[in-house]
């Protein structure tokens, strides 16, 4: 059964993604619109607030499914689930499935899983992997949510 992100996680994602109704390139050069939506986005694209909200719901559904499936056998609080959905939404299902966050969570190592969020604070900019303050801030917020 697929779980759904709680209000705290939803608010965290909206706060860190922000909402842009006109397409822009993120720090890694990826065309993005709405609350971090990237599928099919091209330069010059403009959407409505309703479309941005729908994109977020649709995109979160995939992340919720991923996190639900890979944590089904692990004891997972609503806040832990929400933090992991936020991470999955941001780094993609492949990155999440191979993450030490997931590995440590499934093993029952809560503190190690929480700390592993902080490893995902970099993006490739101008061909180099660099710490991005916005990502670090988000990872700290996700870690905090995971630990509540």
N, CA, C and O atoms as CSV, one atom per row, in Angstrom:
chain,resi,resn,atom,element,x,y,z
A,1,UNK,N,N,0.837,-1.183,0.000
A,1,UNK,CA,C,0.000,0.000,0.000
A,1,UNK,C,C,0.886,1.251,0.000
A,1,UNK,O,O,1.815,1.368,0.798
A,2,UNK,N,N,0.587,2.158,-0.886
A,2,UNK,CA,C,1.368,3.388,-0.982
A,2,UNK,C,C,0.945,4.366,0.102
A,2,UNK,O,O,-0.234,4.679,0.266
A,3,UNK,N,N,1.943,4.837,0.835
A,3,UNK,CA,C,1.708,5.866,1.836
A,3,UNK,C,C,1.752,7.233,1.157
A,3,UNK,O,O,2.263,7.378,0.046
A,4,UNK,N,N,1.206,8.224,1.848
A,4,UNK,CA,C,1.172,9.585,1.317
A,4,UNK,C,C,1.940,10.487,2.275
A,4,UNK,O,O,1.847,10.346,3.495
A,5,UNK,N,N,2.690,11.403,1.707
A,5,UNK,CA,C,3.493,12.333,2.499
A,5,UNK,C,C,2.594,13.136,3.438
A,5,UNK,O,O,1.468,13.485,3.084
A,6,UNK,N,N,3.101,13.424,4.633
A,6,UNK,CA,C,2.319,14.211,5.595
A,6,UNK,C,C,2.475,15.711,5.300
A,6,UNK,O,O,3.250,16.113,4.433
A,7,UNK,N,N,1.721,16.516,6.041
A,7,UNK,CA,C,1.718,17.959,5.807
A,7,UNK,C,C,3.092,18.581,6.033
A,7,UNK,O,O,3.491,19.490,5.305
A,8,UNK,N,N,3.821,18.090,7.048
A,8,UNK,CA,C,5.152,18.642,7.334
A,8,UNK,C,C,6.100,18.416,6.156
A,8,UNK,O,O,6.862,19.309,5.787
A,9,UNK,N,N,6.051,17.232,5.576
A,9,UNK,CA,C,6.901,16.929,4.424
A,9,UNK,C,C,6.491,17.715,3.192
A,9,UNK,O,O,7.339,18.200,2.443
A,10,UNK,N,N,5.199,17.837,2.988
A,10,UNK,CA,C,4.685,18.591,1.844
A,10,UNK,C,C,5.120,20.046,1.941
A,10,UNK,O,O,5.546,20.640,0.951
A,11,UNK,N,N,5.010,20.618,3.134
A,11,UNK,CA,C,5.414,22.014,3.345
A,11,UNK,C,C,6.918,22.179,3.145
A,11,UNK,O,O,7.358,23.188,2.595
A,12,UNK,N,N,7.712,21.200,3.585
A,12,UNK,CA,C,9.168,21.251,3.411
A,12,UNK,C,C,9.516,21.291,1.931
A,12,UNK,O,O,10.337,22.105,1.507
A,13,UNK,N,N,8.904,20.428,1.151
A,13,UNK,CA,C,9.179,20.382,-0.291
A,13,UNK,C,C,8.796,21.705,-0.943
A,13,UNK,O,O,9.575,22.265,-1.714
A,14,UNK,N,N,7.612,22.204,-0.643
A,14,UNK,CA,C,7.174,23.461,-1.257
A,14,UNK,C,C,8.106,24.608,-0.871
A,14,UNK,O,O,8.410,25.466,-1.700
A,15,UNK,N,N,8.556,24.626,0.377
A,15,UNK,CA,C,9.431,25.710,0.841
A,15,UNK,C,C,10.769,25.678,0.124
A,15,UNK,O,O,11.266,26.720,-0.303
A,16,UNK,N,N,11.359,24.493,-0.013
A,16,UNK,CA,C,12.693,24.432,-0.615
A,16,UNK,C,C,12.658,24.449,-2.138
A,16,UNK,O,O,13.595,24.942,-2.766
A,17,UNK,N,N,11.614,23.928,-2.734
A,17,UNK,CA,C,11.524,23.980,-4.189
A,17,UNK,C,C,11.140,25.379,-4.654
A,17,UNK,O,O,11.611,25.849,-5.690
A,18,UNK,N,N,10.277,26.044,-3.877
A,18,UNK,CA,C,9.730,27.304,-4.350
A,18,UNK,C,C,8.865,27.029,-5.570
A,18,UNK,O,O,8.885,25.919,-6.100
A,19,UNK,N,N,8.129,27.991,-6.009
A,19,UNK,CA,C,7.276,27.792,-7.187
A,19,UNK,C,C,7.587,28.862,-8.222
A,19,UNK,O,O,7.446,30.059,-7.973
A,20,UNK,N,N,8.007,28.402,-9.373
A,20,UNK,CA,C,8.277,29.295,-10.505
A,20,UNK,C,C,7.353,28.880,-11.651
A,20,UNK,O,O,7.386,27.737,-12.107
A,21,UNK,N,N,6.546,29.805,-12.099
A,21,UNK,CA,C,5.586,29.495,-13.160
A,21,UNK,C,C,6.187,29.633,-14.552
A,21,UNK,O,O,5.545,29.288,-15.544
A,22,UNK,N,N,7.398,30.129,-14.628
A,22,UNK,CA,C,8.121,30.217,-15.898
A,22,UNK,C,C,9.355,29.328,-15.806
A,22,UNK,O,O,10.050,29.323,-14.790
A,23,UNK,N,N,9.623,28.581,-16.862
A,23,UNK,CA,C,10.752,27.652,-16.866
A,23,UNK,C,C,12.064,28.380,-16.618
A,23,UNK,O,O,12.282,29.489,-17.106
A,24,UNK,N,N,12.934,27.731,-15.848
A,24,UNK,CA,C,14.259,28.273,-15.556
A,24,UNK,C,C,15.238,27.107,-15.490
A,24,UNK,O,O,14.830,25.952,-15.368
A,25,UNK,N,N,16.504,27.406,-15.569
A,25,UNK,CA,C,17.524,26.369,-15.423
A,25,UNK,C,C,18.030,26.393,-13.987
A,25,UNK,O,O,18.438,27.439,-13.482
A,26,UNK,N,N,18.002,25.230,-13.327
A,26,UNK,CA,C,18.482,25.153,-11.952
A,26,UNK,C,C,20.007,25.241,-11.916
A,26,UNK,O,O,20.645,25.412,-12.955
A,27,UNK,N,N,20.595,25.123,-10.714
A,27,UNK,CA,C,22.047,25.294,-10.586
A,27,UNK,C,C,22.832,24.277,-11.405
A,27,UNK,O,O,23.988,24.513,-11.758
A,28,UNK,N,N,22.200,23.147,-11.706
A,28,UNK,CA,C,22.870,22.126,-12.510
A,28,UNK,C,C,22.551,22.271,-14.001
A,28,UNK,O,O,22.988,21.451,-14.809
A,29,UNK,N,N,21.781,23.324,-14.374
A,29,UNK,CA,C,21.471,23.569,-15.776
A,29,UNK,C,C,20.261,22.809,-16.293
A,29,UNK,O,O,20.050,22.746,-17.504
A,30,UNK,N,N,19.459,22.229,-15.400
A,30,UNK,CA,C,18.284,21.433,-15.796
A,30,UNK,C,C,17.067,22.347,-15.857
A,30,UNK,O,O,16.784,23.087,-14.914
A,31,UNK,N,N,16.341,22.287,-16.995
A,31,UNK,CA,C,15.126,23.085,-17.136
A,31,UNK,C,C,14.095,22.597,-16.131
A,31,UNK,O,O,13.815,21.402,-16.038
A,32,UNK,N,N,13.534,23.544,-15.376
A,32,UNK,CA,C,12.660,23.254,-14.243
A,32,UNK,C,C,11.513,24.251,-14.244
A,32,UNK,O,O,11.656,25.381,-14.711
A,33,UNK,N,N,10.359,23.813,-13.707
A,33,UNK,CA,C,9.199,24.703,-13.604
A,33,UNK,C,C,8.358,24.262,-12.405
A,33,UNK,O,O,8.496,23.137,-11.925
A,34,UNK,N,N,7.495,25.146,-11.930
A,34,UNK,CA,C,6.646,24.792,-10.790
A,34,UNK,C,C,7.486,24.547,-9.552
A,34,UNK,O,O,8.391,25.320,-9.238
A,35,UNK,N,N,7.179,23.460,-8.850
A,35,UNK,CA,C,7.903,23.077,-7.634
A,35,UNK,C,C,8.944,22.007,-7.967
A,35,UNK,O,O,8.907,20.902,-7.426
A,36,UNK,N,N,9.864,22.345,-8.856
A,36,UNK,CA,C,10.929,21.400,-9.172
A,36,UNK,C,C,10.580,20.378,-10.231
A,36,UNK,O,O,11.272,19.367,-10.358
A,37,UNK,N,N,9.535,20.609,-10.988
A,37,UNK,CA,C,9.132,19.678,-12.051
A,37,UNK,C,C,10.105,19.800,-13.225
A,37,UNK,O,O,10.416,20.908,-13.662
A,38,UNK,N,N,10.586,18.664,-13.734
A,38,UNK,CA,C,11.560,18.697,-14.829
A,38,UNK,C,C,11.117,17.924,-16.068
A,38,UNK,O,O,11.677,18.138,-17.143
A,39,UNK,N,N,10.145,17.044,-15.956
A,39,UNK,CA,C,9.744,16.198,-17.082
A,39,UNK,C,C,9.094,17.024,-18.190
A,39,UNK,O,O,8.043,17.633,-17.990
A,40,UNK,N,N,9.734,17.037,-19.362
A,40,UNK,CA,C,9.176,17.724,-20.520
A,40,UNK,C,C,9.293,19.241,-20.488
A,40,UNK,O,O,8.670,19.922,-21.302
A,41,UNK,N,N,10.071,19.777,-19.573
A,41,UNK,CA,C,10.190,21.230,-19.448
A,41,UNK,C,C,11.212,21.759,-20.458
A,41,UNK,O,O,12.295,21.196,-20.619
A,42,UNK,N,N,10.846,22.843,-21.128
A,42,UNK,CA,C,11.739,23.486,-22.093
A,42,UNK,C,C,11.787,24.986,-21.807
A,42,UNK,O,O,10.905,25.531,-21.142
A,43,UNK,N,N,12.805,25.630,-22.306
A,43,UNK,CA,C,12.943,27.071,-22.140
A,43,UNK,C,C,11.742,27.804,-22.698
A,43,UNK,O,O,11.215,27.430,-23.746
A,44,UNK,N,N,11.304,28.849,-22.004
A,44,UNK,CA,C,10.174,29.648,-22.459
A,44,UNK,C,C,8.820,29.133,-22.001
A,44,UNK,O,O,7.807,29.808,-22.185
A,45,UNK,N,N,8.787,27.948,-21.408
A,45,UNK,CA,C,7.530,27.345,-20.966
A,45,UNK,C,C,6.950,28.144,-19.786
A,45,UNK,O,O,7.678,28.559,-18.884
A,46,UNK,N,N,5.625,28.347,-19.814
A,46,UNK,CA,C,4.922,29.034,-18.738
A,46,UNK,C,C,3.704,28.188,-18.360
A,46,UNK,O,O,3.005,27.671,-19.232
A,47,UNK,N,N,3.455,28.050,-17.046
A,47,UNK,CA,C,2.306,27.279,-16.562
A,47,UNK,C,C,1.503,28.123,-15.574
A,47,UNK,O,O,1.947,29.188,-15.147
A,48,UNK,N,N,0.319,27.632,-15.220
A,48,UNK,CA,C,-0.511,28.282,-14.208
A,48,UNK,C,C,-0.191,27.696,-12.831
A,48,UNK,O,O,0.478,26.668,-12.728
A,49,UNK,N,N,-0.671,28.353,-11.782
A,49,UNK,CA,C,-0.493,27.826,-10.427
A,49,UNK,C,C,-1.168,26.463,-10.293
A,49,UNK,O,O,-0.623,25.567,-9.649
A,50,UNK,N,N,-2.351,26.296,-10.894
A,50,UNK,CA,C,-3.038,25.002,-10.843
A,50,UNK,C,C,-2.197,23.907,-11.488
A,50,UNK,O,O,-2.129,22.789,-10.978
A,51,UNK,N,N,-1.555,24.231,-12.614
A,51,UNK,CA,C,-0.688,23.247,-13.265
A,51,UNK,C,C,0.516,22.917,-12.376
A,51,UNK,O,O,0.920,21.758,-12.280
A,52,UNK,N,N,1.082,23.929,-11.733
A,52,UNK,CA,C,2.222,23.699,-10.834
A,52,UNK,C,C,1.815,22.769,-9.693
A,52,UNK,O,O,2.552,21.844,-9.351
A,53,UNK,N,N,0.652,23.011,-9.109
A,53,UNK,CA,C,0.157,22.159,-8.021
A,53,UNK,C,C,-0.066,20.727,-8.503
A,53,UNK,O,O,0.257,19.771,-7.798
A,54,UNK,N,N,-0.618,20.584,-9.706
A,54,UNK,CA,C,-0.864,19.247,-10.252
A,54,UNK,C,C,0.440,18.526,-10.557
A,54,UNK,O,O,0.566,17.334,-10.276
A,55,UNK,N,N,1.416,19.233,-11.130
A,55,UNK,CA,C,2.734,18.632,-11.374
A,55,UNK,C,C,3.332,18.122,-10.068
A,55,UNK,O,O,3.879,17.020,-10.020
A,56,UNK,N,N,3.227,18.927,-9.007
A,56,UNK,CA,C,3.799,18.515,-7.724
A,56,UNK,C,C,3.107,17.258,-7.213
A,56,UNK,O,O,3.775,16.317,-6.783
A,57,UNK,N,N,1.788,17.230,-7.254
A,57,UNK,CA,C,1.063,16.031,-6.814
A,57,UNK,C,C,1.465,14.817,-7.638
A,57,UNK,O,O,1.721,13.750,-7.081
A,58,UNK,N,N,1.524,14.965,-8.943
A,58,UNK,CA,C,1.905,13.852,-9.823
A,58,UNK,C,C,3.325,13.392,-9.531
A,58,UNK,O,O,3.582,12.193,-9.425
A,59,UNK,N,N,4.247,14.339,-9.402
A,59,UNK,CA,C,5.649,13.994,-9.155
A,59,UNK,C,C,5.823,13.349,-7.788
A,59,UNK,O,O,6.610,12.414,-7.641
A,60,UNK,N,N,5.098,13.836,-6.790
A,60,UNK,CA,C,5.202,13.259,-5.455
A,60,UNK,C,C,4.667,11.838,-5.418
A,60,UNK,O,O,5.166,11.008,-4.659
A,61,UNK,N,N,3.668,11.552,-6.220
A,61,UNK,CA,C,3.098,10.204,-6.273
A,61,UNK,C,C,4.186,9.176,-6.603
A,61,UNK,O,O,4.243,8.111,-5.987
A,62,UNK,N,N,5.037,9.491,-7.563
A,62,UNK,CA,C,6.116,8.568,-7.936
A,62,UNK,C,C,7.094,8.389,-6.775
A,62,UNK,O,O,7.534,7.272,-6.505
A,63,UNK,N,N,7.432,9.470,-6.093
A,63,UNK,CA,C,8.346,9.377,-4.958
A,63,UNK,C,C,7.706,8.634,-3.793
A,63,UNK,O,O,8.368,7.843,-3.121
A,64,UNK,N,N,6.432,8.883,-3.553
A,64,UNK,CA,C,5.720,8.161,-2.493
A,64,UNK,C,C,5.694,6.672,-2.781
A,64,UNK,O,O,5.903,5.859,-1.880
A,65,UNK,N,N,5.438,6.304,-4.042
A,65,UNK,CA,C,5.438,4.886,-4.423
A,65,UNK,C,C,6.804,4.250,-4.198
A,65,UNK,O,O,6.908,3.147,-3.662
A,66,UNK,N,N,7.849,4.958,-4.613
A,66,UNK,CA,C,9.208,4.433,-4.458
A,66,UNK,C,C,9.532,4.197,-2.993
A,66,UNK,O,O,9.950,3.104,-2.612
A,67,UNK,N,N,9.338,5.224,-2.168
A,67,UNK,CA,C,9.685,5.114,-0.748
A,67,UNK,C,C,8.808,4.069,-0.067
A,67,UNK,O,O,9.299,3.309,0.767
A,68,UNK,N,N,7.522,4.014,-0.404
A,68,UNK,CA,C,6.634,3.000,0.172
A,68,UNK,C,C,7.137,1.598,-0.125
A,68,UNK,O,O,7.186,0.739,0.756
A,69,UNK,N,N,7.508,1.381,-1.380
A,69,UNK,CA,C,7.934,0.041,-1.799
A,69,UNK,C,C,9.215,-0.407,-1.111
A,69,UNK,O,O,9.310,-1.551,-0.666
A,70,UNK,N,N,10.197,0.478,-1.020
A,70,UNK,CA,C,11.509,0.061,-0.510
A,70,UNK,C,C,11.605,0.110,1.012
A,70,UNK,O,O,12.586,-0.364,1.584
A,71,UNK,N,N,10.589,0.681,1.677
A,71,UNK,CA,C,10.599,0.706,3.141
A,71,UNK,C,C,9.478,-0.139,3.735
A,71,UNK,O,O,9.230,-0.086,4.940
A,72,UNK,N,N,8.804,-0.915,2.899
A,72,UNK,CA,C,7.626,-1.664,3.352
A,72,UNK,C,C,7.916,-2.579,4.540
A,72,UNK,O,O,7.049,-2.769,5.393
A,73,UNK,N,N,9.113,-3.145,4.608
A,73,UNK,CA,C,9.446,-4.075,5.684
A,73,UNK,C,C,10.107,-3.396,6.877
A,73,UNK,O,O,10.446,-4.065,7.853
A,74,UNK,N,N,10.296,-2.090,6.816
A,74,UNK,CA,C,10.968,-1.355,7.899
A,74,UNK,C,C,9.944,-0.528,8.679
A,74,UNK,O,O,8.995,0.003,8.102
A,75,UNK,N,N,10.142,-0.425,9.969
A,75,UNK,CA,C,9.317,0.455,10.777
A,75,UNK,C,C,9.660,1.890,10.393
A,75,UNK,O,O,10.811,2.313,10.498
A,76,UNK,N,N,8.647,2.635,9.947
A,76,UNK,CA,C,8.877,3.974,9.414
A,76,UNK,C,C,7.789,4.910,9.921
A,76,UNK,O,O,6.609,4.708,9.632
A,77,UNK,N,N,8.179,5.930,10.675
A,77,UNK,CA,C,7.208,6.924,11.150
A,77,UNK,C,C,6.752,7.802,9.978
A,77,UNK,O,O,7.367,7.806,8.911
A,78,UNK,N,N,5.679,8.532,10.196
A,78,UNK,CA,C,5.186,9.434,9.155
A,78,UNK,C,C,6.226,10.499,8.806
A,78,UNK,O,O,6.393,10.841,7.636
A,79,UNK,N,N,6.927,11.026,9.816
A,79,UNK,CA,C,7.939,12.043,9.552
A,79,UNK,C,C,9.156,11.461,8.850
A,79,UNK,O,O,9.728,12.111,7.975
A,80,UNK,N,N,9.563,10.252,9.213
A,80,UNK,CA,C,10.668,9.593,8.506
A,80,UNK,C,C,10.278,9.382,7.045
A,80,UNK,O,O,11.064,9.657,6.138
A,81,UNK,N,N,9.076,8.897,6.830
A,81,UNK,CA,C,8.588,8.683,5.462
A,81,UNK,C,C,8.595,9.991,4.677
A,81,UNK,O,O,9.064,10.033,3.539
A,82,UNK,N,N,8.075,11.058,5.284
A,82,UNK,CA,C,8.001,12.358,4.602
A,82,UNK,C,C,9.387,12.875,4.245
A,82,UNK,O,O,9.591,13.385,3.144
A,83,UNK,N,N,10.340,12.748,5.163
A,83,UNK,CA,C,11.711,13.201,4.891
A,83,UNK,C,C,12.320,12.408,3.738
A,83,UNK,O,O,12.999,12.975,2.882
A,84,UNK,N,N,12.081,11.107,3.716
A,84,UNK,CA,C,12.635,10.287,2.637
A,84,UNK,C,C,11.948,10.572,1.308
A,84,UNK,O,O,12.603,10.521,0.268
A,85,UNK,N,N,10.656,10.869,1.306
A,85,UNK,CA,C,9.963,11.259,0.069
A,85,UNK,C,C,10.550,12.566,-0.464
A,85,UNK,O,O,10.759,12.708,-1.668
A,86,UNK,N,N,10.814,13.514,0.424
A,86,UNK,CA,C,11.418,14.782,0.005
A,86,UNK,C,C,12.776,14.531,-0.647
A,86,UNK,O,O,13.081,15.087,-1.702
A,87,UNK,N,N,13.578,13.697,-0.016
A,87,UNK,CA,C,14.890,13.369,-0.587
A,87,UNK,C,C,14.739,12.678,-1.937
A,87,UNK,O,O,15.411,13.038,-2.903
A,88,UNK,N,N,13.860,11.692,-2.002
A,88,UNK,CA,C,13.633,10.947,-3.248
A,88,UNK,C,C,13.154,11.882,-4.358
A,88,UNK,O,O,13.590,11.768,-5.503
A,89,UNK,N,N,12.266,12.794,-4.018
A,89,UNK,CA,C,11.758,13.761,-4.997
A,89,UNK,C,C,12.895,14.599,-5.562
A,89,UNK,O,O,12.900,14.939,-6.745
A,90,UNK,N,N,13.849,14.928,-4.714
A,90,UNK,CA,C,14.941,15.811,-5.112
A,90,UNK,C,C,16.061,15.084,-5.844
A,90,UNK,O,O,16.641,15.640,-6.777
A,91,UNK,N,N,16.379,13.859,-5.447
A,91,UNK,CA,C,17.525,13.155,-6.045
A,91,UNK,C,C,17.117,12.066,-7.034
A,91,UNK,O,O,17.971,11.492,-7.709
A,92,UNK,N,N,15.822,11.779,-7.124
A,92,UNK,CA,C,15.327,10.768,-8.041
A,92,UNK,C,C,15.293,9.391,-7.407
A,92,UNK,O,O,16.013,9.121,-6.447
A,93,UNK,N,N,14.441,8.512,-7.958
A,93,UNK,CA,C,14.283,7.180,-7.378
A,93,UNK,C,C,15.566,6.344,-7.404
A,93,UNK,O,O,15.843,5.606,-6.459
A,94,UNK,N,N,16.340,6.455,-8.471
A,94,UNK,CA,C,17.582,5.680,-8.559
A,94,UNK,C,C,18.557,6.072,-7.470
A,94,UNK,O,O,19.137,5.218,-6.800
A,95,UNK,N,N,18.734,7.380,-7.299
A,95,UNK,CA,C,19.619,7.869,-6.250
A,95,UNK,C,C,19.125,7.455,-4.880
A,95,UNK,O,O,19.915,7.059,-4.022
A,96,UNK,N,N,17.821,7.544,-4.671
A,96,UNK,CA,C,17.284,7.179,-3.359
A,96,UNK,C,C,17.459,5.686,-3.080
A,96,UNK,O,O,17.868,5.298,-1.986
A,97,UNK,N,N,17.151,4.859,-4.066
A,97,UNK,CA,C,17.239,3.406,-3.849
A,97,UNK,C,C,18.659,2.953,-3.529
A,97,UNK,O,O,18.847,1.950,-2.840
A,98,UNK,N,N,19.654,3.676,-4.019
A,98,UNK,CA,C,21.044,3.295,-3.750
A,98,UNK,C,C,21.654,4.091,-2.602
A,98,UNK,O,O,22.847,3.965,-2.327
A,99,UNK,N,N,20.849,4.907,-1.931
A,99,UNK,CA,C,21.378,5.810,-0.901
A,99,UNK,C,C,21.666,5.099,0.419
A,99,UNK,O,O,21.050,4.089,0.759
A,100,UNK,N,N,22.617,5.661,1.141
A,100,UNK,CA,C,22.889,5.164,2.486
A,100,UNK,C,C,21.767,5.574,3.440
A,100,UNK,O,O,21.610,4.957,4.494
A,101,UNK,N,N,20.991,6.589,3.100
A,101,UNK,CA,C,19.813,6.928,3.910
A,101,UNK,C,C,18.895,5.711,3.965
A,101,UNK,O,O,18.501,5.266,5.044
A,102,UNK,N,N,18.561,5.180,2.797
A,102,UNK,CA,C,17.677,4.019,2.738
A,102,UNK,C,C,18.324,2.801,3.392
A,102,UNK,O,O,17.691,2.111,4.191
A,103,UNK,N,N,19.566,2.544,3.058
A,103,UNK,CA,C,20.265,1.374,3.593
A,103,UNK,C,C,20.286,1.393,5.122
A,103,UNK,O,O,19.995,0.382,5.762
A,104,UNK,N,N,20.627,2.536,5.700
A,104,UNK,CA,C,20.694,2.655,7.154
A,104,UNK,C,C,19.294,2.617,7.782
A,104,UNK,O,O,19.115,2.057,8.863
A,105,UNK,N,N,18.321,3.202,7.118
A,105,UNK,CA,C,16.943,3.184,7.633
A,105,UNK,C,C,16.419,1.753,7.720
A,105,UNK,O,O,15.884,1.333,8.746
A,106,UNK,N,N,16.583,1.019,6.630
A,106,UNK,CA,C,16.085,-0.361,6.597
A,106,UNK,C,C,16.800,-1.224,7.643
A,106,UNK,O,O,16.216,-2.160,8.189
A,107,UNK,N,N,18.053,-0.904,7.911
A,107,UNK,CA,C,18.819,-1.643,8.920
A,107,UNK,C,C,18.433,-1.229,10.344
A,107,UNK,O,O,18.893,-1.837,11.310
A,108,UNK,N,N,17.593,-0.200,10.476
A,108,UNK,CA,C,17.170,0.243,11.797
A,108,UNK,C,C,18.134,1.197,12.473
A,108,UNK,O,O,18.022,1.454,13.671
A,109,UNK,N,N,19.083,1.724,11.710
A,109,UNK,CA,C,20.089,2.655,12.232
A,109,UNK,C,C,19.616,4.090,12.028
A,109,UNK,O,O,20.042,4.761,11.089
A,110,UNK,N,N,18.743,4.553,12.901
A,110,UNK,CA,C,18.097,5.857,12.736
A,110,UNK,C,C,19.094,7.010,12.684
A,110,UNK,O,O,19.019,7.853,11.790
A,111,UNK,N,N,20.022,7.054,13.628
A,111,UNK,CA,C,20.979,8.169,13.667
A,111,UNK,C,C,21.843,8.199,12.416
A,111,UNK,O,O,22.099,9.270,11.865
A,112,UNK,N,N,22.294,7.034,11.964
A,112,UNK,CA,C,23.131,6.961,10.766
A,112,UNK,C,C,22.339,7.346,9.520
A,112,UNK,O,O,22.859,8.019,8.630
A,113,UNK,N,N,21.077,6.915,9.462
A,113,UNK,CA,C,20.218,7.284,8.328
A,113,UNK,C,C,20.023,8.798,8.294
A,113,UNK,O,O,20.108,9.419,7.235
A,114,UNK,N,N,19.761,9.380,9.452
A,114,UNK,CA,C,19.560,10.833,9.532
A,114,UNK,C,C,20.805,11.574,9.053
A,114,UNK,O,O,20.710,12.517,8.268
A,115,UNK,N,N,21.970,11.144,9.529
A,115,UNK,CA,C,23.211,11.809,9.125
A,115,UNK,C,C,23.491,11.640,7.636
A,115,UNK,O,O,24.112,12.503,7.018
A,116,UNK,N,N,23.037,10.536,7.063
A,116,UNK,CA,C,23.285,10.271,5.643
A,116,UNK,C,C,22.544,11.253,4.728
A,116,UNK,O,O,22.932,11.423,3.572
A,117,UNK,N,N,21.487,11.900,5.224
A,117,UNK,CA,C,20.822,12.935,4.423
A,117,UNK,C,C,21.829,14.005,4.019
A,117,UNK,O,O,21.770,14.542,2.913
A,118,UNK,N,N,22.750,14.308,4.927
A,118,UNK,CA,C,23.688,15.414,4.721
A,118,UNK,C,C,24.701,15.137,3.611
A,118,UNK,O,O,25.392,16.052,3.163
A,119,UNK,N,N,24.793,13.887,3.167
A,119,UNK,CA,C,25.714,13.540,2.079
A,119,UNK,C,C,25.221,14.052,0.724
A,119,UNK,O,O,25.995,14.138,-0.230
A,120,UNK,N,N,23.939,14.390,0.644
A,120,UNK,CA,C,23.315,14.785,-0.621
A,120,UNK,C,C,23.226,16.306,-0.747
A,120,UNK,O,O,22.160,16.846,-1.043
A,121,UNK,N,N,24.345,16.994,-0.521
A,121,UNK,CA,C,24.369,18.452,-0.520
A,121,UNK,C,C,25.133,19.042,-1.701
A,121,UNK,O,O,25.500,20.217,-1.685
A,122,UNK,N,N,25.373,18.219,-2.733
A,122,UNK,CA,C,26.198,18.664,-3.858
A,122,UNK,C,C,25.452,18.559,-5.178
A,122,UNK,O,O,24.512,17.779,-5.335
A,123,UNK,N,N,25.909,19.375,-6.121
A,123,UNK,CA,C,25.420,19.308,-7.502
A,123,UNK,C,C,26.613,19.536,-8.421
A,123,UNK,O,O,27.611,20.142,-8.029
A,124,UNK,N,N,26.495,19.048,-9.632
A,124,UNK,CA,C,27.547,19.265,-10.614
A,124,UNK,C,C,27.313,20.625,-11.267
A,124,UNK,O,O,26.306,20.849,-11.939
A,125,UNK,N,N,28.267,21.519,-11.052
A,125,UNK,CA,C,28.192,22.880,-11.595
A,125,UNK,C,C,29.473,23.128,-12.380
A,125,UNK,O,O,30.577,22.980,-11.856
A,126,UNK,N,N,29.308,23.508,-13.641
A,126,UNK,CA,C,30.468,23.722,-14.518
A,126,UNK,C,C,31.395,22.505,-14.516
A,126,UNK,O,O,32.618,22.637,-14.514
A,127,UNK,N,N,30.781,21.317,-14.515
A,127,UNK,CA,C,31.558,20.077,-14.603
A,127,UNK,C,C,32.194,19.630,-13.305
A,127,UNK,O,O,32.906,18.625,-13.289
A,128,UNK,N,N,31.959,20.348,-12.209
A,128,UNK,CA,C,32.565,19.983,-10.931
A,128,UNK,C,C,31.485,19.763,-9.872
A,128,UNK,O,O,30.515,20.517,-9.797
A,129,UNK,N,N,31.662,18.726,-9.058
A,129,UNK,CA,C,30.762,18.459,-7.946
A,129,UNK,C,C,31.052,19.450,-6.825
A,129,UNK,O,O,32.161,19.504,-6.295
A,130,UNK,N,N,30.031,20.236,-6.473
A,130,UNK,CA,C,30.221,21.290,-5.479
A,130,UNK,C,C,29.083,21.286,-4.460
A,130,UNK,O,O,27.944,20.953,-4.786
A,131,UNK,N,N,29.410,21.663,-3.218
A,131,UNK,CA,C,28.383,21.843,-2.194
A,131,UNK,C,C,27.517,23.034,-2.600
A,131,UNK,O,O,28.030,24.081,-2.994
A,132,UNK,N,N,26.209,22.863,-2.499
A,132,UNK,CA,C,25.253,23.938,-2.789
A,132,UNK,C,C,24.534,24.255,-1.483
A,132,UNK,O,O,23.899,23.381,-0.891
A,133,UNK,N,N,24.633,25.498,-1.036
A,133,UNK,CA,C,24.074,25.875,0.264
A,133,UNK,C,C,22.586,25.551,0.362
A,133,UNK,O,O,22.124,25.091,1.406
A,134,UNK,N,N,21.837,25.783,-0.704
A,134,UNK,CA,C,20.403,25.475,-0.693
A,134,UNK,C,C,20.132,24.000,-0.466
A,134,UNK,O,O,19.194,23.637,0.243
A,135,UNK,N,N,20.963,23.140,-1.074
A,135,UNK,CA,C,20.816,21.698,-0.863
A,135,UNK,C,C,21.189,21.318,0.562
A,135,UNK,O,O,20.520,20.491,1.182
A,136,UNK,N,N,22.242,21.911,1.078
A,136,UNK,CA,C,22.639,21.637,2.458
A,136,UNK,C,C,21.528,22.046,3.420
A,136,UNK,O,O,21.212,21.309,4.355
A,137,UNK,N,N,20.933,23.220,3.195
A,137,UNK,CA,C,19.825,23.677,4.043
A,137,UNK,C,C,18.655,22.696,3.982
A,137,UNK,O,O,18.050,22.373,5.004
A,138,UNK,N,N,18.347,22.231,2.782
A,138,UNK,CA,C,17.249,21.282,2.616
A,138,UNK,C,C,17.565,19.968,3.324
A,138,UNK,O,O,16.717,19.413,4.022
A,139,UNK,N,N,18.782,19.478,3.143
A,139,UNK,CA,C,19.158,18.210,3.787
A,139,UNK,C,C,19.097,18.323,5.304
A,139,UNK,O,O,18.705,17.373,5.981
A,140,UNK,N,N,19.478,19.468,5.840
A,140,UNK,CA,C,19.396,19.667,7.291
A,140,UNK,C,C,17.936,19.650,7.747
A,140,UNK,O,O,17.621,19.084,8.794
A,141,UNK,N,N,17.047,20.264,6.969
A,141,UNK,CA,C,15.620,20.265,7.307
A,141,UNK,C,C,15.038,18.856,7.201
A,141,UNK,O,O,14.251,18.444,8.054
A,142,UNK,N,N,15.424,18.112,6.154
A,142,UNK,CA,C,14.949,16.731,6.017
A,142,UNK,C,C,15.445,15.866,7.169
A,142,UNK,O,O,14.699,15.059,7.721
A,143,UNK,N,N,16.726,16.047,7.526
A,143,UNK,CA,C,17.298,15.303,8.651
A,143,UNK,C,C,16.504,15.589,9.929
A,143,UNK,O,O,16.176,14.676,10.687
A,144,UNK,N,N,16.199,16.879,10.156
A,144,UNK,CA,C,15.426,17.264,11.336
A,144,UNK,C,C,14.043,16.632,11.345
A,144,UNK,O,O,13.586,16.144,12.378
A,145,UNK,N,N,13.384,16.641,10.210
A,145,UNK,CA,C,12.068,16.016,10.095
A,145,UNK,C,C,12.169,14.521,10.344
A,145,UNK,O,O,11.342,13.954,11.058
A,146,UNK,N,N,13.168,13.882,9.768
A,146,UNK,CA,C,13.374,12.440,9.935
A,146,UNK,C,C,13.518,12.082,11.412
A,146,UNK,O,O,13.041,11.034,11.847
A,147,UNK,N,N,14.168,12.938,12.175
A,147,UNK,CA,C,14.440,12.659,13.587
A,147,UNK,C,C,13.282,13.014,14.522
A,147,UNK,O,O,13.338,12.693,15.709
A,148,UNK,N,N,12.223,13.677,14.009
A,148,UNK,CA,C,11.109,14.037,14.910
A,148,UNK,C,C,10.172,12.877,15.125
A,148,UNK,O,O,9.187,13.005,15.852
